[in-house]
Protein backbone atom coordinates (compact mmCIF):
# COMPACT_ATOMS: atom_id res chain seq x y z
CA UNK A 1 0.00 0.00 0.00
CA UNK A 2 2.81 2.42 0.85
CA UNK A 3 4.49 1.67 -2.49
CA UNK A 4 1.23 2.33 -4.37
CA UNK A 5 0.83 5.67 -2.59
CA UNK A 6 4.43 6.62 -3.37
CA UNK A 7 3.94 5.66 -7.02
CA UNK A 8 0.78 7.77 -7.17
CA UNK A 9 2.61 10.75 -5.66
CA UNK A 10 5.48 10.29 -8.14
CA UNK A 11 3.03 10.18 -11.08
CA UNK A 12 1.23 13.28 -9.82
CA UNK A 13 4.51 15.19 -9.42
CA UNK A 14 5.67 14.06 -12.87
CA UNK A 15 2.31 15.16 -14.29
CA UNK A 16 2.70 18.60 -12.74
CA UNK A 17 6.13 18.87 -14.29
CA UNK A 18 4.76 17.76 -17.67
CA UNK A 19 6.79 14.55 -17.76
CA UNK A 20 4.19 11.91 -16.99
CA UNK A 21 2.71 9.91 -19.84
CA UNK A 22 -1.03 10.30 -20.26
CA UNK A 23 -1.63 6.54 -20.16
CA UNK A 24 -0.77 4.36 -17.21
CA UNK A 25 2.11 1.95 -17.86
CA UNK A 26 -0.19 -1.09 -17.89
CA UNK A 27 -2.42 0.56 -20.51
CA UNK A 28 0.56 1.48 -22.65
CA UNK A 29 1.90 -2.07 -22.45
CA UNK A 30 -1.50 -3.48 -23.40
CA UNK A 31 -1.92 -1.09 -26.35
CA UNK A 32 1.58 -1.81 -27.64
CA UNK A 33 1.01 -5.57 -27.30
CA UNK A 34 -2.25 -5.33 -29.21
CA UNK A 35 -0.51 -3.30 -31.92
CA UNK A 36 2.26 -5.89 -32.21
CA UNK A 37 -0.33 -8.66 -32.69
CA UNK A 38 -2.14 -6.64 -35.36
CA UNK A 39 1.09 -5.90 -37.17
CA UNK A 40 2.18 -9.54 -36.94
CA UNK A 41 -1.05 -10.69 -38.58
CA UNK A 42 -0.72 -8.30 -41.51
CA UNK A 43 1.04 -10.73 -43.87
CA UNK A 44 -1.68 -13.37 -43.49
CA UNK A 45 -4.64 -10.98 -43.55
CA UNK A 46 -3.84 -7.36 -44.45
CA UNK A 47 -7.46 -6.24 -44.66
CA UNK A 48 -8.34 -7.56 -41.20
CA UNK A 49 -5.14 -6.06 -39.76
CA UNK A 50 -6.01 -2.61 -41.08
CA UNK A 51 -9.54 -2.90 -39.67
CA UNK A 52 -8.14 -3.95 -36.28
CA UNK A 53 -5.63 -1.09 -36.39
CA UNK A 54 -8.46 1.35 -37.05
CA UNK A 55 -10.39 0.04 -34.05
CA UNK A 56 -7.30 0.11 -31.82
CA UNK A 57 -6.48 3.71 -32.73
CA UNK A 58 -10.11 4.74 -32.20
CA UNK A 59 -10.05 2.99 -28.82
CA UNK A 60 -6.83 4.77 -27.80
CA UNK A 61 -8.30 8.14 -28.83
CA UNK A 62 -11.47 7.40 -26.86
CA UNK A 63 -9.39 6.50 -23.81
CA UNK A 64 -7.42 9.72 -24.21
CA UNK A 65 -10.71 11.65 -24.26
CA UNK A 66 -11.74 9.90 -21.03
CA UNK A 67 -8.42 10.78 -19.41
CA UNK A 68 -8.85 14.40 -20.49
CA UNK A 69 -12.42 14.54 -19.14
CA UNK A 70 -11.29 13.21 -15.77
CA UNK A 71 -8.38 15.64 -15.58
CA UNK A 72 -10.58 18.53 -16.67
CA UNK A 73 -13.18 17.71 -14.04
CA UNK A 74 -10.52 17.61 -11.33
CA UNK A 75 -9.11 20.93 -12.48
CA UNK A 76 -12.52 22.57 -12.68
CA UNK A 77 -13.19 21.58 -9.08
CA UNK A 78 -10.07 23.51 -8.11
CA UNK A 79 -11.00 26.84 -9.63
CA UNK A 80 -14.79 26.88 -9.99
CA UNK A 81 -15.70 27.48 -6.36
CA UNK A 82 -16.21 31.19 -6.97
CA UNK A 83 -14.91 33.59 -4.36
CA UNK A 84 -13.64 30.73 -2.15
CA UNK A 85 -10.72 30.14 -4.51
CA UNK A 86 -7.41 31.69 -3.57
CA UNK A 87 -4.92 33.07 -6.04
CA UNK A 88 -2.65 30.16 -5.09
CA UNK A 89 -5.40 27.67 -5.99
CA UNK A 90 -5.79 29.43 -9.33
CA UNK A 91 -2.02 29.36 -9.90
CA UNK A 92 -1.93 25.62 -9.20
CA UNK A 93 -4.88 25.03 -11.54
CA UNK A 94 -3.16 26.97 -14.33
CA UNK A 95 0.05 25.04 -13.69
CA UNK A 96 -1.82 21.73 -14.01
CA UNK A 97 -3.57 22.89 -17.20
CA UNK A 98 -0.19 23.87 -18.66
CA UNK A 99 1.25 20.49 -17.71
CA UNK A 100 -1.66 18.60 -19.24
CA UNK A 101 -1.43 20.71 -22.38
CA UNK A 102 2.30 20.00 -22.66
CA UNK A 103 1.65 16.28 -22.23
CA UNK A 104 -0.93 16.37 -25.03
CA UNK A 105 1.51 18.13 -27.34
CA UNK A 106 4.20 15.58 -26.52
CA UNK A 107 2.12 12.78 -28.05
C-alpha positions as CSV (number, residue, x, y, z in Angstrom):
1,X,0.0,0.0,0.0
2,X,2.8,2.4,0.8
3,X,4.5,1.7,-2.5
4,X,1.2,2.3,-4.4
5,X,0.8,5.7,-2.6
6,X,4.4,6.6,-3.4
7,X,3.9,5.7,-7.0
8,X,0.8,7.8,-7.2
9,X,2.6,10.8,-5.7
10,X,5.5,10.3,-8.1
11,X,3.0,10.2,-11.1
12,X,1.2,13.3,-9.8
13,X,4.5,15.2,-9.4
14,X,5.7,14.1,-12.9
15,X,2.3,15.2,-14.3
16,X,2.7,18.6,-12.7
17,X,6.1,18.9,-14.3
18,X,4.8,17.8,-17.7
19,X,6.8,14.6,-17.8
20,X,4.2,11.9,-17.0
21,X,2.7,9.9,-19.8
22,X,-1.0,10.3,-20.3
23,X,-1.6,6.5,-20.2
24,X,-0.8,4.4,-17.2
25,X,2.1,2.0,-17.9
26,X,-0.2,-1.1,-17.9
27,X,-2.4,0.6,-20.5
28,X,0.6,1.5,-22.7
29,X,1.9,-2.1,-22.4
30,X,-1.5,-3.5,-23.4
31,X,-1.9,-1.1,-26.3
32,X,1.6,-1.8,-27.6
33,X,1.0,-5.6,-27.3
34,X,-2.2,-5.3,-29.2
35,X,-0.5,-3.3,-31.9
36,X,2.3,-5.9,-32.2
37,X,-0.3,-8.7,-32.7
38,X,-2.1,-6.6,-35.4
39,X,1.1,-5.9,-37.2
40,X,2.2,-9.5,-36.9
41,X,-1.1,-10.7,-38.6
42,X,-0.7,-8.3,-41.5
43,X,1.0,-10.7,-43.9
44,X,-1.7,-13.4,-43.5
45,X,-4.6,-11.0,-43.6
46,X,-3.8,-7.4,-44.5
47,X,-7.5,-6.2,-44.7
48,X,-8.3,-7.6,-41.2
49,X,-5.1,-6.1,-39.8
50,X,-6.0,-2.6,-41.1
51,X,-9.5,-2.9,-39.7
52,X,-8.1,-3.9,-36.3
53,X,-5.6,-1.1,-36.4
54,X,-8.5,1.3,-37.0
55,X,-10.4,0.0,-34.0
56,X,-7.3,0.1,-31.8
57,X,-6.5,3.7,-32.7
58,X,-10.1,4.7,-32.2
59,X,-10.0,3.0,-28.8
60,X,-6.8,4.8,-27.8
61,X,-8.3,8.1,-28.8
62,X,-11.5,7.4,-26.9
63,X,-9.4,6.5,-23.8
64,X,-7.4,9.7,-24.2
65,X,-10.7,11.7,-24.3
66,X,-11.7,9.9,-21.0
67,X,-8.4,10.8,-19.4
68,X,-8.8,14.4,-20.5
69,X,-12.4,14.5,-19.1
70,X,-11.3,13.2,-15.8
71,X,-8.4,15.6,-15.6
72,X,-10.6,18.5,-16.7
73,X,-13.2,17.7,-14.0
74,X,-10.5,17.6,-11.3
75,X,-9.1,20.9,-12.5
76,X,-12.5,22.6,-12.7
77,X,-13.2,21.6,-9.1
78,X,-10.1,23.5,-8.1
79,X,-11.0,26.8,-9.6
80,X,-14.8,26.9,-10.0
81,X,-15.7,27.5,-6.4
82,X,-16.2,31.2,-7.0
83,X,-14.9,33.6,-4.4
84,X,-13.6,30.7,-2.2
85,X,-10.7,30.1,-4.5
86,X,-7.4,31.7,-3.6
87,X,-4.9,33.1,-6.0
88,X,-2.6,30.2,-5.1
89,X,-5.4,27.7,-6.0
90,X,-5.8,29.4,-9.3
91,X,-2.0,29.4,-9.9
92,X,-1.9,25.6,-9.2
93,X,-4.9,25.0,-11.5
94,X,-3.2,27.0,-14.3
95,X,0.0,25.0,-13.7
96,X,-1.8,21.7,-14.0
97,X,-3.6,22.9,-17.2
98,X,-0.2,23.9,-18.7
99,X,1.2,20.5,-17.7
100,X,-1.7,18.6,-19.2
101,X,-1.4,20.7,-22.4
102,X,2.3,20.0,-22.7
103,X,1.6,16.3,-22.2
104,X,-0.9,16.4,-25.0
105,X,1.5,18.1,-27.3
106,X,4.2,15.6,-26.5
107,X,2.1,12.8,-28.1
